[in-house]
Amino acid sequence: MKKAMAIVLVLLAAVSVSGAAETPQKGGSLIVCVGDEPPGLDPTASASAAIDRVVYSNIFEGLLKVDRTGKLVPGLATRYEASPDGRLFTFHLRPGVRFHNGEPFNAQVARWNLERGAAEGTKNAHPEFFRIIEKIETPDDLTLKLTLKEVNSLFLFQMAEGDSVMLPMKGYENTAAEPIGTGPFKFARWARGDRVEMVRNEAYWNPKLPYLDKVTFRFIKDPSAQVAALKAGDVDIIGWVMAPEIALGISRDKRFKVLAGSSTSEVIMSTNNKAAPFDNKLVRQAMAHAIDRKGS
């Protein structure tokens, strides 16, 4: 059984902003409240969504990314071309990109990341993203050619996921605790059980970004405690609230703005077929027949 989960974004109105059309100003800090603390900070080592919520597009970047409308947009690749048969993809990489440790990003580094993701014994939760690649070519530092074993309509979107972000060849070993990426923010500190802090990357490839000097992700699991922190001014944003009644209460406070929508997440209810009584096929069939599929 799958069900879309409602997401509520709660924003603390900034008193310094007088209108939506005002030009954004650089500087300042932001504290974002999220419910789950990630098990680590390496999105290539775990499928945990809690990791991506903190580091994806902040500390780490991939060849492509998906914008808020669901469309593929440039990341570390400025553009790409696909062959007519859908098996060859040519990525043109962004020039002048460096990791936070000063290491340059180029086609050779991208190749190393893709090969690492496909390697036997890889820690990547989705090695199939990379094992579909039959051949990797690097004609020059800014050109990456990937030939697939077969057509995969999801390949480009898989290259935009957290599993496919680029790590540096030097210093990647401790990524889970001290991440090094190419993103607009650099890792500063992880106070376990409380927060992750990141600061502006002054050498970011896009000189217009980021606007903020510092971003902090606070981990508060209890929804009531999240709201209390928001009202006390201890956090600026609650990333999502799973309890609609809580969001309704916040919306009545003129200091806050609530944005509601549907997430791409799914809740899956399944059975463990190795555990009794679900190891009995007849039991599973009885459950299937008992579900009112038209009414549910």
N, C-alpha and C positions, 0 to 999 in steps of 0.2 A: 504494500500500500504506500503510495507516494502522495505527498501533500506539500504545496507551496507554503513557505513560512513568511509571515508578515514581518516586515522590517519597519521600524520607526526611527527616524533620525531626529535627534533633539539638539537644537542649536541655541547657544546662549548669544543673544543679540549683542554685537559689539557696539559700544557707545560711541566709538570714534568714527563709525561709518554713518554718514548722513543720508546716503541714497545708493540705490543699486547701480546707478550709472557712474558713480565716483571711481576714479582710477585707483586700483589697488596700490597700497603703499608697502614698501619693503620694511621688514623689521617686526619685532614682537615675537611672542611665543604662543603655543596652543597646547592644551592638555585634552587628550581624547580618552574617554572612558570606554573600555571594552570588557566584555564579561569573562573571557577565557585567556589565561596566560599561555603563550605558546610553549611547547616542550623544548624547543630550541629555536634558533634564528636562521637556520639554513633551509630554505624552501625546497632545495633539491634533495634533501635527505628525508623528508616526511610529507605525507599527504595532508597533514593537519592544516585546516583552513585558518586556524588561529595564527599561524606563522605568516601567511600571506597578508593577513589583515594589518600586520604591523610593518613588514619590511618590503612588500611588493610595491614597486614604483616609487618607493621612498629611499630605500638603501640599494635595492637590486633592480636591474632592468634586463629584459630579454630582447631578442631581435625585433619582436613586434609586441604590441599590447592591444587590448580591447578597450574602446572608449565607453562612455556611459550609455551610448545608444546600441552597444553590441557590435560595433563595426571595428575591423582591424585597422590600426593606425601605426605609423612608424614608431620604432623604439630605437634600438641601437642600429637597426637597418633603416636607411632613409626610404628605401623602396625595394620592391622585388618583382621578378618576372617569372611566369610559369610557362613551361613548354606546352604545346598543343595537346600532348598526350597526358598531361597532368603529373608527370613523374620527375621532371627536372625543375628545381626552383633556384633562381639566381638572386642572391641578396646583395645589395650594395650597402656597405657598412658606413656608418657615420664617421667622418674624419675627426681627429683631435680628441678622441675620448680616452680618458684615463681613469683607472680605478682609484679609490681613495688612498691607496698606498703608493700611487705614482706610476704603477705599471700600465703601459699602454694597452688599449683594447684594439685588436685587429683580427683578421681572418684566421690566423694561426691559433689565437686564443679561443676563438669561437669553435674551431675544429676540435681543439683539446676538450672543451666543455661537452660537445656533442659525443665525442668518443668516450669520454668519462661516463656520461649518462647511459651509454649502451653497453659498457664493459660488464663482463661476468663478475658477480659479487658486488655490483654497484649498490649504493645505499638509496639510490633514487627510487621513489615509490612507483614511478611509471617508466621503467626502462623501455617499454614498447614504443614510447614516443620517439626514441632514438634508434632502436633496432630495426625500424622500418627503412632506415637510410642505408642504401646499398653502397654509395660512393660519395666521398667528400672531396671537393677540389678547392684549392685556394690559388687562383691564377695570380693574385697580387694581394697586398695587405688589406685592401678594402673590398674584395670580391670573394663571396662564398657561394659555391655551387653544390647543391645537394640533389643527388639522384635517388629516388625512392625505389624500393623493390617492387612496389605495386601502388596503384592510385589510392590515396587516402584523403577523402574530402575534409577531414578534421585536422590534417597536418599543420596548416598555418595557425589554427587556433591553439593547437598543442604547443607550438613554438611561442605562444603568447602567455602560457601559463607559468605559475611560479616554479614548477619543476624545470623549466627551461631558461631560467635567468642565468646570466653569465657571472662566473666566479673568476678571480685572478689565479694564475698558475702558481704564484708565490703567495703563501699565507692563507691558502684556502682551507688548510687542515683544521683550523680552529673556527670555521665559519659559524658553527652552531652557537658559539659563545661570544665571538667577536667578529661579526660579519663585515666583510669588505666588498663593496660593490662599486657601481658607476653612477648611482642615483643622486638626486638633488640633496639628500641628507646623508651625513656620515654617522655611524654608530658612536655614541659617547659612553653610555653606561647601562647596565642591566642590574637593577636592584631586585633580585629574585623575590617573587611573591608580591611585588609592588608595582614596578614600572620599568619601561625601557625608554631611554632618552637618546635623541639624535639631534645633531646640529647641522647648520647650513654647510653645504659643500661649496666652498668659494671657487673651486676650479671646475664646477659643473659645465658640461658642454653647451648647455643653453644659458647664456649669460643673463637672461631675463628671469630665470628661476633659480632657487625658490624664493618666495616672498618672505617666508618666516625665517627667523634666526634659529628657532628651536622648536621641536615637537616632542611631546611626552605622551606615551601611551600608559595609562593607569589601568590596572587590572582589579576590577571590582565585580564579583560574581553576582551578589545579591541585588535584584532590581530595586528594592527599597533603599539600599545603601547607595546605589548609583544616583537615584533621585535626590537623596539627602546631600550627596557630594555636589551635585549640580546646583541645588538651591543655595548651598553654602559658598559657592564660587570656587570650590576646590577643583572642579573640572569644567571645561568649556563646552564639550560635546559628549553626548552619549551616542555611541555608534549605532546601536539598535536596542529596542526594548521589545521583548517577546510578549509582554503582558499588555494587551490593548487598554485595559482599564487604567493602568498607570499612565500610559501616553495621554489618555483623555484628561486625566487630572492635570498633567503638565501643560496641556494646550490651553487650559483656562488661565494660566499665569501669563500675563502680558510680557513678561521678561523673556519668554522663550518662544521658539518657533518649532513646530513639529511637522516633519515631512513623512508621509506614509507611502508605502509602496510594497511591491512583492519582490522577494529575493529570488536568486537562481538556485538557492539551496533546496534540498529535498529531505524529507524525513521518511526513512524506510523502516517499516515494521516487517521483520522476517523471522523465520524459525531456524533453530539449530538442528539440522537433520541428523546429527550424531547423538543427540541427547534424547532420552525417553521423555514423553511418548512420541516425540516428533520423528524418531527413527523408524516409526511404523508408517508405511505408505498409506495404509487405510485411514489412519488418523489424519494425515495431511489431506487426503482426499475428502474426508468428512468436513474438515475446516473449510476447504475450498467450496464445497457445496452449501455450507451454512451461511456464506457471505452473501448479503443482499446487494449484488453489484449494481442494480438499477437504483436502489435507494441510497447507496453510500456515495 
